């Protein structure tokens, strides 16, 4: 007998809206509310929102917080100076493989929040707790399952969210990019997974439904996981579990830019493994020239050897299929390669990521 | 709740079939199918003149989510393929019964009798 899926605080709202529900990492989540393509366009041209309460906010505080995180994460939190500033980082194992990708916010030298993926949350917390114990760091960890989180994204997201929630306007202003501010019991972050401007708001679970309804009334369109995937793909953003996992180095996943080796005196978990083994592949964007849809784990054939797609879907903005592909390092951007789709060899072109910026195609 | 017109025949693989006055068959995918697939983005239809065996995979319907094969409900010869749905795949989501995919000339008209009626299909999808 399988364990029943978990519900976020907004589950009833999704069901009432007629969402098609699906299990995602053990949570019963909306995949669409009718048309994922319409939802995608809403985010690119107006405002859409996602229930991301299945992700976990992990508060980490104590006198050793900065030292501890500098030893835990591949990116360096020492760069976070302005209160509320955030960076995107991988958390690696000793072999240099990716345990998870996450965003870390710094509120003070002794007060941070990590936001981790739903499917890896338990694993991440166990890993962090173990490291706290082995390093005897003076920090405490608090997994905030009392919080819901709503991501409002699109060129009109902030405008519509402000109309729905007056406290956004009276707070210390809307935060700047990749920064979070507290407003009462809310944490408002100018971050997202779509390539558009917007906010991710962490809210006590008890307030979530009223907030969601106010946003709907202000014209923000509920969007599901289907649109979330096509949006992040167009924006060139990795999906943990597909584009990288514990067996993949960030260097082979297009994430070298998130690994900070500048401070020679900063050891972090996985550093020596990364320094011992440079990248052997590169992660590029792929556009299918023939008709069809790219999916993950499709074999590709390049002039430099074989590779594999890691992610794929249909791009509503480009009206073509796009994906990410792991190919030999020597593969050039702009090369036309072949993809095996259900036994047929179709033509596809490699491109630099992202595919879309500010709602406009770059390719 | 899926729409299941009473005047059509159905298969377990979610195709609908309309028997025309001249005995030819018009074939599409059901409302249940389009809903399960999500936004349809591509359709590959069989060539006119192709001979199909009963149950043979003869077309592909691809949504953002997944690709699905479409099967010939009975043995026959392809009479026509609907270019309109190839050009506008989303029309199948909008109206699954108003947008046919291909037409078949059955080898044996009696084969139609073995297909499910609306009540049978309703039971079939309720059990899924």
Interface residues (C-beta under 8 A of the other chain):
Chain A: X20 X31 X32 X35 X36 X37 X226 X230 X291 X292 X293 X313 X314 X321 X342
Chain B: X35 X38 X39 X41 X42 X44 X62 X64 X65 X67 X90 X93
